[in-house]
């Protein structure tokens, strides 16, 4: 049976970042990713200011800046007069961390994985699905995996579950979660972005009409569209075909009427089953959950990736020494949860407020739109627009790169 010091289940942003940091700290680490590559549509593609700063601290900032990407500089809200107003102004943050980078997640993960592979103690196993936990004396001692149709086992001093909101490992460990009601699911789809639109600033502007809510995210060559639908209505709406979705787009975004014919079938539309939950306890002896495996986040605010990466940084900082020394205990794992529980609670509380005042009220009243108090604050309170940008861009407890993982630029 193969063996490693730390086995990371899941090659998403948290898993790859954790593998990179631990390997730079001299910890033997294996990351298992069940797919053959990172090419999957409609994953979160935002790299937040705190992560851009982290990349600079790791000596990777200049190379990251060369990757094809667009910059999101503000979040704007529509007014009843048809105008828009800045609600979150990222450009007001201290440079150079005054924007969100919009980059395909597969490019970001390929970038991180390429640098992690330079570390002799790092190994990334693609097409290797973690299927379960191994136990020894009531302690997690490794995982079972499926690779190339063959079952195998990998032993580990620590297993870190980064396998997302549908985590197999947290379920098998019997870790109980606190679940919150969410009033919506999301339909993701693409619309073309014409060449003459490429030069326009990449601002995020939601659209509201009746009970319909839609968001267009400007990307390189296309718009990533999000249509928010009442929770549990996916099957009924899909049965109606593509026509009602086209009508919704034209109603909310008349400027996109010239391209709705590119949507020809509902199989172009992917559904995100939105969840909001967090584990009461993130660990068992030999097992730690982080990222969405510990706390599934709503897309409201777009902060899930940012929070998961910061979980990874805190995990590497706290656990690197006991992993190398062979002294890891559950007390060390509990320290990670203590460090990251506060920002998780704060962000989820804010998301629940957004769910109630925007989505739930909009679906029930058929008058979706930003509440008046949000527009008032953005218009009349000096400096307010910087606060949402700070909250989204850095979060309540931003983490810095551990000293042992830092490298000179280049």
C-alpha positions, 0 to 999 in steps of 0.5 A, a space after each residue: 500500500 502506498 503511504 504519505 504524510 498528508 493525503 488531500 482529497 480533491 484537486 480544487 483551489 483549496 486542495 492544490 493550494 494546500 498541497 503546494 504550501 505543505 510541499 514547500 514546507 517539506 511535508 510529503 503530500 499526495 493530492 488526488 483528483 478524480 478527473 483527468 484534467 481541470 476542465 469543467 465549466 461554471 466553476 468559480 473563476 474569481 481570484 480575489 485580492 487576498 489570493 493575489 497578495 498571497 501569490 505575491 508572497 509566494 513569489 508567483 505574482 508576476 507569472 500569474 499576472 501574465 495569464 489571460 484574465 480580465 479585471 473586475 473593478 466594481 459591483 454596481 446596483 441598478 436603481 429605479 430610474 434605470 441607472 446604476 450605482 457603485 455599491 462595492 468599489 474594488 478600485 478604492 482598495 489599496 493597489 496593487 490589490 484593488 481588483 478581482 481577477 477573472 480567470 478560468 479556474 482550470 488555468 488557475 489550477 494548472 498554474 498552481 499545480 505546475 509550481 507544486 510539481 516542482 517540489 520533490 515532496 509533492 505528488 498529484 494523482 489525476 484520474 484518482 477518485 477517493 472513494 472512502 476512508 481507512 480506519 485503524 483503532 478509531 483513527 483515520 489511517 488513509 483512503 481507498 481510491 479508484 484509478 483506471 478502474 482499479 481499487 487501491 489504498 493509500 495510507 496517510 498520517 492525515 487525510 484532508 477532505 477538499 472534496 466539496 459540498 458533496 464530500 464523501 469523506 465528511 459523510 463517511 466520518 459521520 460529521 454533522 452539519 448545520 444547514 440553512 434554508 436557501 431560497 434559490 438555485 442558479 442556472 449557469 450558461 454562456 452568451 457571446 461577448 462581441 469584440 467591441 464589448 471587450 474594452 468595456 470595464 468589467 463591472 458586475 451589474 445584476 438585473 431585476 424584473 418582476 421576480 426574475 434576477 440575472 447576473 452577467 459576468 464579463 469574461 474573455 470572449 463570452 458572458 458567464 450568465 447566472 439566472 436565479 430561480 426559486 429553490 426546487 423549480 429546476 425540473 418544472 422550468 426545464 420542462 418548458 424548454 429554452 423559450 422562457 429562458 430566452 424571454 427572461 434574458 431579453 426582458 432583463 437584458 434587452 442589449 443581449 437580444 441579438 444573441 439569445 438564439 445561441 441558446 438552442 437547448 436546455 442542455 446548455 444550461 447547468 444547474 447549481 444546487 445552492 447549499 449553505 451549511 457548515 460542519 459543527 466539527 471539522 475533524 476526526 482523529 486523522 481527518 480534517 475537512 476544509 473549504 466546501 467540505 467543511 462549509 458549503 457556501 452560497 454564490 452570493 458575494 462570490 466568496 467561496 473560493 476565497 474562503 477555501 484558499 484561506 482555509 488552506 493557508 491556515 491549515 498549512 501554517 498550523 499543521 506543517 510542524 506537527 506533520 513533519 515532527 510526527 506529533 499530529 493530534 486532534 488538538 492541532 486539527 481543532 486549532 484549524 477549525 478555531 482559526 477559520 470558524 469566525 470568518 466562516 460564520 461572519 460570511 455565512 451570516 452576511 449571505 443569509 441576509 442577502 438571501 432574505 432581502 434580495 432573493 426571498 423578498 423578490 421571489 415572494 413579492 414579485 418585485 425583485 431588486 436591491 433594497 432601498 437601504 443598500 442604495 442609500 448607503 452607496 449614494 450618501 455615506 462617504 467611503 461606504 463603497 469600500 466596505 463591501 469591496 474589502 469584505 468580498 476581496 479580503 474577508 474577515 480574517 485574511 491569511 498571509 503566506 507562511 514564511 516557510 512557503 515564501 520564495 523570491 519572485 521569479 
